[in-house]
Amino acid sequence: MNGSLHEILEKLAGLKIIGRVEEMAVEAAKGTTEGQVFILSRNGVPSYVLKLEEAEYTRETAQFLIRYAEAYLLPKLLYVDPEHRYLLYEYQDGTTHVNRGGKKDWMSELARGLLNHYKLEQSFQGYGRPDSPCESWREFNGRSLVFASERIGDYLPAKDHELVERVWKEKLRDWGEEDKYWLHGDTGVHNFVFDEDKMTGVIDPSPIAGPILYDFTYAFCSSPDDLNVETLLGAYNELNIRTVEPGEVILETAFQLYCRIAICLMHHPEDLPAYLEAWPLWAAMAEELTS
C-alpha cells in the first residue's frame, strides 16, 4: 500500500467512516483512464469503493450521487474529500456487464431505479457535458453524428449515412429547457452492476444535461442483444416521464444505434458483427418514419 493511499485510509478511519486500517484488505480494481479504484474489504467481505480521480470528475460524481441519493440503483456516497481528490461509496454486490438476464428486465429496472428519479436541470446553461457545452440539444446530436460518421465510414453504405443525417435534420426533436434533466451520461452495460441475472447497481456517472430519452436509448444500444422494438417499448412503458410517441422513440433509438456502432468500432470491435446484423431493421424503420 503506497503512502498516499494509507494516509487516506487513516483519515477515513479517524472519521469513523471505515473500520481500523489494519482490518481493511485493499484490492486495486480497474479504474478509469485517469483515476484509480480500490475495493476495501472487512473480514473478507467487500464493503467500500474508494475512487481517486481528477478534482472535476470527483466533484461532478459526488454532486450526481447526492442529487439522486433516493435512486436505489446508485451507490450510497459515504465521503467526499474537501479538495475533491477522492470519494468513498458503498460497495454493490455483483459484476458489471455480464450475467445480465433479459434486456427488457434490466432496462425496466433502470427506469424504475434511476431514470424515474431524474430532476429538471435549470442552473446549467446549455446542453451536453459541462466541459464542452452546446447551445442546443440539436448541436449536441450534431456533434455525435459527425463523430460517428467519420468512424463508421464504409462499414455502412452511403444511403444509411444519408438516412441518419436526414433523421437528425428533419425528425429528431430539439429538446428544450422543459425537458432538460441532469443525466448519468454513460448508461452502458459496462457501468451496470448485475448479480444473478438482475440489475443491482449503476456506477461511474459522466453527467450531462439533456432529455431522459438519451440515457434510455444509450442503455438500450449499449449491448447488441435484444435490439428489437418489443424490448424497447416494453421498457419505455416503465418510464414515468414519457413525452414522445413510439415512432419518435424508434427514431431516437436508430440514431443512437448508429452512434453506438462507432463506439463499438473503437472499444468493442468483437461486438461489431452483432450490431451490423441488427442495424438494417432499424434503418428500415427509420426510412419508413421519415418518408
Beta strands, then each sheet from edge to edge (+ up, - down):
strand 1: 24-29
strand 2: 36-42
strand 3: 45-52
strand 4: 77-80
strand 5: 86-90
strand 6: 95-96
strand 7: 181-183
strand 8: 192-195
strand 9: 198-202
strand 10: 208-210
sheet 1: 1+ 2- 3+ 5- 4+
sheet 2: 6+ 8- 9+
sheet 3: 7+ 10-
end
